[in-house]
């Protein structure tokens, strides 16, 4: 995604976000973040708990990520006192 001058990389499979000044920067940051996340979960031995927390389902000994059925953008008005 692009928000203003920043590029955003996001995966709903782990609710993981990274950003950068370019698509490449965001992607590189995302890859590093995902690697650290995976190393941490592996080190803690909590993959089952983490996958269940993020909505993954186990079927026939295989973990499947949640399925995104639809993605929308909609305007939201937030009243702010100035």
Biopython code that builds the backbone (N, CA, C, O; Angstrom):
import numpy as np
from Bio.PDB.StructureBuilder import StructureBuilder

atoms = [
    (1, "UNK", "N", (0.853, -1.173, 0.000)),
    (1, "UNK", "CA", (0.000, 0.000, 0.000)),
    (1, "UNK", "C", (0.900, 1.237, 0.000)),
    (1, "UNK", "O", (2.086, 1.172, 0.323)),
    (2, "UNK", "N", (0.310, 2.331, -0.363)),
    (2, "UNK", "CA", (1.009, 3.607, -0.265)),
    (2, "UNK", "C", (0.150, 4.554, 0.551)),
    (2, "UNK", "O", (-1.028, 4.761, 0.258)),
    (3, "UNK", "N", (0.755, 5.121, 1.574)),
    (3, "UNK", "CA", (0.078, 6.103, 2.425)),
    (3, "UNK", "C", (0.950, 7.351, 2.464)),
    (3, "UNK", "O", (2.023, 7.353, 3.066)),
    (4, "UNK", "N", (0.482, 8.400, 1.824)),
    (4, "UNK", "CA", (1.294, 9.616, 1.748)),
    (4, "UNK", "C", (2.579, 9.322, 1.004)),
    (4, "UNK", "O", (2.548, 8.841, -0.129)),
    (5, "UNK", "N", (3.714, 9.609, 1.635)),
    (5, "UNK", "CA", (5.012, 9.355, 1.027)),
    (5, "UNK", "C", (5.590, 8.001, 1.415)),
    (5, "UNK", "O", (6.670, 7.638, 0.950)),
    (6, "UNK", "N", (4.894, 7.253, 2.255)),
    (6, "UNK", "CA", (5.405, 5.970, 2.751)),
    (6, "UNK", "C", (4.755, 4.788, 2.044)),
    (6, "UNK", "O", (3.604, 4.850, 1.611)),
    (7, "UNK", "N", (5.513, 3.729, 1.943)),
    (7, "UNK", "CA", (5.012, 2.463, 1.413)),
    (7, "UNK", "C", (4.823, 1.516, 2.589)),
    (7, "UNK", "O", (5.653, 1.464, 3.497)),
    (8, "UNK", "N", (3.723, 0.767, 2.565)),
    (8, "UNK", "CA", (3.360, -0.130, 3.656)),
    (8, "UNK", "C", (3.261, -1.559, 3.129)),
    (8, "UNK", "O", (2.624, -1.809, 2.106)),
    (9, "UNK", "N", (3.892, -2.485, 3.831)),
    (9, "UNK", "CA", (3.764, -3.912, 3.523)),
    (9, "UNK", "C", (3.019, -4.545, 4.695)),
    (9, "UNK", "O", (3.357, -4.300, 5.853)),
    (10, "UNK", "N", (2.015, -5.351, 4.399)),
    (10, "UNK", "CA", (1.159, -5.908, 5.449)),
    (10, "UNK", "C", (0.728, -7.322, 5.093)),
    (10, "UNK", "O", (0.411, -7.609, 3.938)),
    (11, "UNK", "N", (0.718, -8.198, 6.080)),
    (11, "UNK", "CA", (0.128, -9.514, 5.901)),
    (11, "UNK", "C", (-0.896, -9.756, 6.998)),
    (11, "UNK", "O", (-0.564, -9.724, 8.183)),
    (12, "UNK", "N", (-2.137, -9.998, 6.605)),
    (12, "UNK", "CA", (-3.154, -10.310, 7.605)),
    (12, "UNK", "C", (-2.927, -11.689, 8.238)),
    (12, "UNK", "O", (-3.462, -11.972, 9.310)),
    (13, "UNK", "N", (-2.142, -12.540, 7.584)),
    (13, "UNK", "CA", (-1.898, -13.884, 8.123)),
    (13, "UNK", "C", (-1.256, -13.833, 9.501)),
    (13, "UNK", "O", (-1.483, -14.721, 10.323)),
    (14, "UNK", "N", (-0.455, -12.798, 9.762)),
    (14, "UNK", "CA", (0.170, -12.619, 11.080)),
    (14, "UNK", "C", (-0.033, -11.204, 11.621)),
    (14, "UNK", "O", (0.563, -10.839, 12.634)),
    (15, "UNK", "N", (-0.861, -10.414, 10.961)),
    (15, "UNK", "CA", (-1.095, -9.020, 11.338)),
    (15, "UNK", "C", (0.233, -8.286, 11.500)),
    (15, "UNK", "O", (0.460, -7.586, 12.486)),
    (16, "UNK", "N", (1.093, -8.462, 10.519)),
    (16, "UNK", "CA", (2.443, -7.911, 10.555)),
    (16, "UNK", "C", (2.548, -6.776, 9.547)),
    (16, "UNK", "O", (2.135, -6.918, 8.396)),
    (17, "UNK", "N", (3.105, -5.643, 9.986)),
    (17, "UNK", "CA", (3.211, -4.446, 9.154)),
    (17, "UNK", "C", (4.654, -3.951, 9.158)),
    (17, "UNK", "O", (5.348, -4.022, 10.172)),
    (18, "UNK", "N", (5.089, -3.450, 8.010)),
    (18, "UNK", "CA", (6.383, -2.782, 7.908)),
    (18, "UNK", "C", (6.225, -1.627, 6.926)),
    (18, "UNK", "O", (5.297, -1.615, 6.118)),
    (19, "UNK", "N", (7.127, -0.664, 6.996)),
    (19, "UNK", "CA", (7.017, 0.488, 6.092)),
    (19, "UNK", "C", (8.395, 0.918, 5.614)),
    (19, "UNK", "O", (9.419, 0.489, 6.146)),
    (20, "UNK", "N", (8.398, 1.770, 4.601)),
    (20, "UNK", "CA", (9.640, 2.310, 4.071)),
    (20, "UNK", "C", (9.372, 3.478, 3.161)),
    (20, "UNK", "O", (8.224, 3.807, 2.863)),
    (21, "UNK", "N", (10.460, 4.107, 2.718)),
    (21, "UNK", "CA", (10.344, 5.267, 1.831)),
    (21, "UNK", "C", (10.118, 4.868, 0.380)),
    (21, "UNK", "O", (9.787, 5.710, -0.455)),
    (22, "UNK", "N", (10.298, 3.576, 0.076)),
    (22, "UNK", "CA", (10.060, 3.064, -1.273)),
    (22, "UNK", "C", (9.455, 1.671, -1.133)),
    (22, "UNK", "O", (9.430, 1.097, -0.045)),
    (23, "UNK", "N", (8.968, 1.138, -2.254)),
    (23, "UNK", "CA", (8.432, -0.220, -2.222)),
    (23, "UNK", "C", (9.509, -1.188, -1.761)),
    (23, "UNK", "O", (9.242, -2.066, -0.940)),
    (24, "UNK", "N", (10.726, -1.039, -2.279)),
    (24, "UNK", "CA", (11.828, -1.924, -1.907)),
    (24, "UNK", "C", (12.143, -1.816, -0.418)),
    (24, "UNK", "O", (12.337, -2.832, 0.249)),
    (25, "UNK", "N", (12.195, -0.591, 0.107)),
    (25, "UNK", "CA", (12.458, -0.408, 1.545)),
    (25, "UNK", "C", (11.398, -1.088, 2.393)),
    (25, "UNK", "O", (11.717, -1.761, 3.373)),
    (26, "UNK", "N", (10.130, -0.914, 2.014)),
    (26, "UNK", "CA", (9.035, -1.538, 2.763)),
    (26, "UNK", "C", (9.134, -3.052, 2.683)),
    (26, "UNK", "O", (8.942, -3.743, 3.684)),
    (27, "UNK", "N", (9.430, -3.569, 1.503)),
    (27, "UNK", "CA", (9.558, -5.017, 1.337)),
    (27, "UNK", "C", (10.736, -5.556, 2.150)),
    (27, "UNK", "O", (10.601, -6.572, 2.832)),
    (28, "UNK", "N", (11.881, -4.892, 2.085)),
    (28, "UNK", "CA", (13.056, -5.330, 2.852)),
    (28, "UNK", "C", (12.762, -5.307, 4.343)),
    (28, "UNK", "O", (13.131, -6.236, 5.062)),
    (29, "UNK", "N", (12.105, -4.262, 4.812)),
    (29, "UNK", "CA", (11.744, -4.156, 6.220)),
    (29, "UNK", "C", (10.766, -5.259, 6.615)),
    (29, "UNK", "O", (10.868, -5.837, 7.697)),
    (30, "UNK", "N", (9.821, -5.540, 5.727)),
    (30, "UNK", "CA", (8.838, -6.593, 5.987)),
    (30, "UNK", "C", (9.524, -7.955, 6.104)),
    (30, "UNK", "O", (9.226, -8.728, 7.015)),
    (31, "UNK", "N", (10.438, -8.242, 5.184)),
    (31, "UNK", "CA", (11.148, -9.525, 5.213)),
    (31, "UNK", "C", (11.927, -9.671, 6.520)),
    (31, "UNK", "O", (11.920, -10.741, 7.128)),
    (32, "UNK", "N", (12.595, -8.605, 6.952)),
    (32, "UNK", "CA", (13.344, -8.647, 8.222)),
    (32, "UNK", "C", (12.399, -8.863, 9.400)),
    (32, "UNK", "O", (12.680, -9.669, 10.287)),
    (33, "UNK", "N", (11.282, -8.143, 9.406)),
    (33, "UNK", "CA", (10.315, -8.277, 10.496)),
    (33, "UNK", "C", (9.727, -9.679, 10.556)),
    (33, "UNK", "O", (9.594, -10.258, 11.634)),
    (34, "UNK", "N", (9.378, -10.221, 9.399)),
    (34, "UNK", "CA", (8.816, -11.567, 9.347)),
    (34, "UNK", "C", (9.837, -12.593, 9.835)),
    (34, "UNK", "O", (9.489, -13.514, 10.574)),
    (35, "UNK", "N", (11.088, -12.438, 9.426)),
    (35, "UNK", "CA", (12.141, -13.357, 9.869)),
    (35, "UNK", "C", (12.292, -13.301, 11.392)),
    (35, "UNK", "O", (12.367, -14.341, 12.047)),
    (36, "UNK", "N", (12.335, -12.094, 11.953)),
    (36, "UNK", "CA", (12.454, -11.953, 13.417)),
    (36, "UNK", "C", (11.244, -12.563, 14.128)),
    (36, "UNK", "O", (11.388, -13.240, 15.145)),
    (37, "UNK", "N", (10.063, -12.318, 13.585)),
    (37, "UNK", "CA", (8.837, -12.876, 14.157)),
    (37, "UNK", "C", (8.906, -14.403, 14.170)),
    (37, "UNK", "O", (8.616, -15.037, 15.185)),
    (38, "UNK", "N", (9.289, -14.983, 13.040)),
    (38, "UNK", "CA", (9.346, -16.435, 12.930)),
    (38, "UNK", "C", (10.418, -17.024, 13.852)),
    (38, "UNK", "O", (10.200, -18.064, 14.473)),
    (39, "UNK", "N", (11.566, -16.363, 13.940)),
    (39, "UNK", "CA", (12.623, -16.836, 14.839)),
    (39, "UNK", "C", (12.152, -16.804, 16.293)),
    (39, "UNK", "O", (12.399, -17.741, 17.051)),
    (40, "UNK", "N", (11.472, -15.721, 16.677)),
    (40, "UNK", "CA", (10.994, -15.581, 18.051)),
    (40, "UNK", "C", (9.972, -16.662, 18.393)),
    (40, "UNK", "O", (10.078, -17.309, 19.435)),
    (41, "UNK", "N", (8.992, -16.860, 17.527)),
    (41, "UNK", "CA", (7.950, -17.864, 17.793)),
    (41, "UNK", "C", (8.563, -19.266, 17.830)),
    (41, "UNK", "O", (8.180, -20.094, 18.656)),
    (42, "UNK", "N", (9.502, -19.522, 16.944)),
    (42, "UNK", "CA", (10.171, -20.823, 16.931)),
    (42, "UNK", "C", (10.961, -21.020, 18.228)),
    (42, "UNK", "O", (10.906, -22.085, 18.842)),
    (43, "UNK", "N", (11.691, -19.989, 18.632)),
    (43, "UNK", "CA", (12.482, -20.059, 19.863)),
    (43, "UNK", "C", (11.592, -20.312, 21.078)),
    (43, "UNK", "O", (11.956, -21.088, 21.961)),
    (44, "UNK", "N", (10.440, -19.669, 21.128)),
    (44, "UNK", "CA", (9.513, -19.835, 22.252)),
    (44, "UNK", "C", (8.726, -21.145, 22.162)),
    (44, "UNK", "O", (8.172, -21.612, 23.158)),
    (45, "UNK", "N", (8.680, -21.728, 20.970)),
    (45, "UNK", "CA", (7.932, -22.972, 20.788)),
    (45, "UNK", "C", (6.429, -22.786, 20.889)),
    (45, "UNK", "O", (5.718, -23.652, 21.399)),
    (46, "UNK", "N", (5.952, -21.652, 20.400)),
    (46, "UNK", "CA", (4.531, -21.314, 20.549)),
    (46, "UNK", "C", (3.782, -21.226, 19.217)),
    (46, "UNK", "O", (2.769, -20.532, 19.125)),
    (47, "UNK", "N", (4.268, -21.922, 18.184)),
    (47, "UNK", "CA", (3.627, -21.825, 16.874)),
    (47, "UNK", "C", (2.145, -22.170, 16.919)),
    (47, "UNK", "O", (1.334, -21.459, 16.327)),
    (48, "UNK", "N", (1.776, -23.238, 17.603)),
    (48, "UNK", "CA", (0.367, -23.637, 17.652)),
    (48, "UNK", "C", (-0.492, -22.508, 18.222)),
    (48, "UNK", "O", (-1.524, -22.160, 17.648)),
    (49, "UNK", "N", (-0.070, -21.942, 19.340)),
    (49, "UNK", "CA", (-0.824, -20.856, 19.974)),
    (49, "UNK", "C", (-0.909, -19.629, 19.062)),
    (49, "UNK", "O", (-1.970, -19.017, 18.935)),
    (50, "UNK", "N", (0.209, -19.276, 18.432)),
    (50, "UNK", "CA", (0.240, -18.095, 17.567)),
    (50, "UNK", "C", (-0.665, -18.292, 16.355)),
    (50, "UNK", "O", (-1.441, -17.403, 16.005)),
    (51, "UNK", "N", (-0.566, -19.451, 15.718)),
    (51, "UNK", "CA", (-1.397, -19.694, 14.541)),
    (51, "UNK", "C", (-2.880, -19.665, 14.902)),
    (51, "UNK", "O", (-3.687, -19.092, 14.169)),
    (52, "UNK", "N", (-3.238, -20.271, 16.014)),
    (52, "UNK", "CA", (-4.643, -20.244, 16.443)),
    (52, "UNK", "C", (-5.091, -18.821, 16.754)),
    (52, "UNK", "O", (-6.214, -18.439, 16.425)),
    (53, "UNK", "N", (-4.223, -18.036, 17.384)),
    (53, "UNK", "CA", (-4.562, -16.641, 17.714)),
    (53, "UNK", "C", (-4.858, -15.823, 16.463)),
    (53, "UNK", "O", (-5.727, -14.950, 16.481)),
    (54, "UNK", "N", (-4.139, -16.102, 15.377)),
    (54, "UNK", "CA", (-4.336, -15.363, 14.132)),
    (54, "UNK", "C", (-5.351, -16.007, 13.205)),
    (54, "UNK", "O", (-5.469, -15.607, 12.046)),
    (55, "UNK", "N", (-6.086, -16.997, 13.695)),
    (55, "UNK", "CA", (-7.194, -17.556, 12.928)),
    (55, "UNK", "C", (-6.837, -18.673, 11.968)),
    (55, "UNK", "O", (-7.656, -19.047, 11.128)),
    (56, "UNK", "N", (-5.649, -19.207, 12.072)),
    (56, "UNK", "CA", (-5.265, -20.341, 11.228)),
    (56, "UNK", "C", (-6.008, -21.582, 11.702)),
    (56, "UNK", "O", (-6.309, -21.714, 12.888)),
    (57, "UNK", "N", (-6.303, -22.490, 10.778)),
    (57, "UNK", "CA", (-7.001, -23.743, 11.093)),
    (57, "UNK", "C", (-6.151, -24.914, 10.629)),
    (57, "UNK", "O", (-5.542, -24.874, 9.560)),
    (58, "UNK", "N", (-6.119, -25.957, 11.451)),
    (58, "UNK", "CA", (-5.365, -27.155, 11.095)),
    (58, "UNK", "C", (-6.317, -28.184, 10.501)),
    (58, "UNK", "O", (-7.332, -28.534, 11.103)),
    (59, "UNK", "N", (-5.972, -28.661, 9.312)),
    (59, "UNK", "CA", (-6.771, -29.689, 8.644)),
    (59, "UNK", "C", (-5.818, -30.702, 8.018)),
    (59, "UNK", "O", (-4.958, -30.344, 7.214)),
    (60, "UNK", "N", (-5.975, -31.943, 8.386)),
    (60, "UNK", "CA", (-5.136, -33.017, 7.846)),
    (60, "UNK", "C", (-3.645, -32.721, 8.034)),
    (60, "UNK", "O", (-2.847, -32.869, 7.109)),
    (61, "UNK", "N", (-3.290, -32.302, 9.246)),
    (61, "UNK", "CA", (-1.895, -32.027, 9.634)),
    (61, "UNK", "C", (-1.272, -30.825, 8.921)),
    (61, "UNK", "O", (-0.056, -30.643, 8.963)),
    (62, "UNK", "N", (-2.100, -30.006, 8.268)),
    (62, "UNK", "CA", (-1.609, -28.823, 7.564)),
    (62, "UNK", "C", (-2.305, -27.595, 8.129)),
    (62, "UNK", "O", (-3.527, -27.583, 8.272)),
    (63, "UNK", "N", (-1.527, -26.555, 8.452)),
    (63, "UNK", "CA", (-2.094, -25.301, 8.939)),
    (63, "UNK", "C", (-2.463, -24.424, 7.749)),
    (63, "UNK", "O", (-1.647, -24.216, 6.851)),
    (64, "UNK", "N", (-3.681, -23.914, 7.742)),
    (64, "UNK", "CA", (-4.182, -23.056, 6.665)),
    (64, "UNK", "C", (-4.497, -21.667, 7.214)),
    (64, "UNK", "O", (-5.161, -21.541, 8.243)),
    (65, "UNK", "N", (-4.019, -20.616, 6.525)),
    (65, "UNK", "CA", (-4.287, -19.260, 7.007)),
    (65, "UNK", "C", (-5.755, -18.908, 6.824)),
    (65, "UNK", "O", (-6.466, -19.537, 6.041)),
    (66, "UNK", "N", (-6.199, -17.888, 7.563)),
    (66, "UNK", "CA", (-7.579, -17.435, 7.364)),
    (66, "UNK", "C", (-7.745, -16.913, 5.938)),
    (66, "UNK", "O", (-6.803, -16.397, 5.336)),
    (67, "UNK", "N", (-8.939, -17.054, 5.422)),
    (67, "UNK", "CA", (-9.233, -16.620, 4.058)),
    (67, "UNK", "C", (-9.839, -15.222, 4.098)),
    (67, "UNK", "O", (-10.799, -14.969, 4.826)),
    (68, "UNK", "N", (-9.268, -14.324, 3.311)),
    (68, "UNK", "CA", (-9.811, -12.972, 3.211)),
    (68, "UNK", "C", (-10.884, -13.008, 2.135)),
    (68, "UNK", "O", (-10.594, -13.277, 0.970)),
    (69, "UNK", "N", (-12.104, -12.740, 2.522)),
    (69, "UNK", "CA", (-13.217, -12.796, 1.582)),
    (69, "UNK", "C", (-13.398, -11.493, 0.816)),
    (69, "UNK", "O", (-13.878, -11.483, -0.318)),
    (70, "UNK", "N", (-13.006, -10.394, 1.457)),
    (70, "UNK", "CA", (-13.249, -9.106, 0.824)),
    (70, "UNK", "C", (-12.401, -8.047, 1.519)),
    (70, "UNK", "O", (-12.120, -8.142, 2.714)),
    (71, "UNK", "N", (-12.003, -7.051, 0.761)),
    (71, "UNK", "CA", (-11.276, -5.927, 1.333)),
    (71, "UNK", "C", (-11.895, -4.660, 0.786)),
    (71, "UNK", "O", (-12.015, -4.494, -0.428)),
    (72, "UNK", "N", (-12.286, -3.774, 1.669)),
    (72, "UNK", "CA", (-12.908, -2.518, 1.273)),
    (72, "UNK", "C", (-12.232, -1.355, 1.973)),
    (72, "UNK", "O", (-11.587, -1.518, 3.009)),
    (73, "UNK", "N", (-12.389, -0.208, 1.401)),
    (73, "UNK", "CA", (-12.016, 1.041, 2.045)),
    (73, "UNK", "C", (-13.288, 1.859, 2.169)),
    (73, "UNK", "O", (-14.103, 1.906, 1.247)),
    (74, "UNK", "N", (-13.450, 2.493, 3.303)),
    (74, "UNK", "CA", (-14.624, 3.339, 3.471)),
    (74, "UNK", "C", (-14.245, 4.556, 4.303)),
    (74, "UNK", "O", (-13.411, 4.467, 5.205)),
    (75, "UNK", "N", (-14.857, 5.684, 3.997)),
    (75, "UNK", "CA", (-14.561, 6.894, 4.763)),
    (75, "UNK", "C", (-15.142, 6.802, 6.174)),
    (75, "UNK", "O", (-16.211, 6.232, 6.390)),
    (76, "UNK", "N", (-14.413, 7.373, 7.116)),
    (76, "UNK", "CA", (-14.864, 7.405, 8.496)),
    (76, "UNK", "C", (-14.705, 8.822, 9.004)),
    (76, "UNK", "O", (-13.638, 9.422, 8.868)),
    (77, "UNK", "N", (-15.764, 9.357, 9.588)),
    (77, "UNK", "CA", (-15.707, 10.694, 10.171)),
    (77, "UNK", "C", (-15.435, 10.567, 11.663)),
    (77, "UNK", "O", (-16.121, 9.838, 12.380)),
    (78, "UNK", "N", (-14.417, 11.294, 12.113)),
    (78, "UNK", "CA", (-14.069, 11.272, 13.529)),
    (78, "UNK", "C", (-14.154, 12.703, 14.049)),
    (78, "UNK", "O", (-13.382, 13.565, 13.628)),
    (79, "UNK", "N", (-15.084, 12.956, 14.954)),
    (79, "UNK", "CA", (-15.214, 14.314, 15.483)),
    (79, "UNK", "C", (-14.042, 14.624, 16.422)),
    (79, "UNK", "O", (-13.796, 13.910, 17.394)),
    (80, "UNK", "N", (-13.340, 15.691, 16.108)),
    (80, "UNK", "CA", (-12.201, 16.080, 16.923)),
    (80, "UNK", "C", (-12.373, 17.529, 17.344)),
    (80, "UNK", "O", (-12.573, 18.416, 16.514)),
    (81, "UNK", "N", (-12.291, 17.753, 18.649)),
    (81, "UNK", "CA", (-12.375, 19.120, 19.156)),
    (81, "UNK", "C", (-11.032, 19.788, 18.977)),
    (81, "UNK", "O", (-10.002, 19.252, 19.384)),
    (82, "UNK", "N", (-11.046, 20.951, 18.372)),
    (82, "UNK", "CA", (-9.781, 21.666, 18.137)),
    (82, "UNK", "C", (-9.633, 22.797, 19.096)),
    (82, "UNK", "O", (-8.634, 23.515, 19.054)),
]
sb = StructureBuilder()
sb.init_structure("model")
sb.init_model(0)
sb.init_chain("A")
sb.init_seg("    ")
for serial, (resi, resn, name, xyz) in enumerate(atoms, 1):
    if name == "N":
        sb.init_residue(resn, " ", resi, " ")
    sb.init_atom(name, np.array(xyz, "f"), 0.0, 1.0, " ", f" {name:<3s}", serial, name[0])
structure = sb.get_structure()
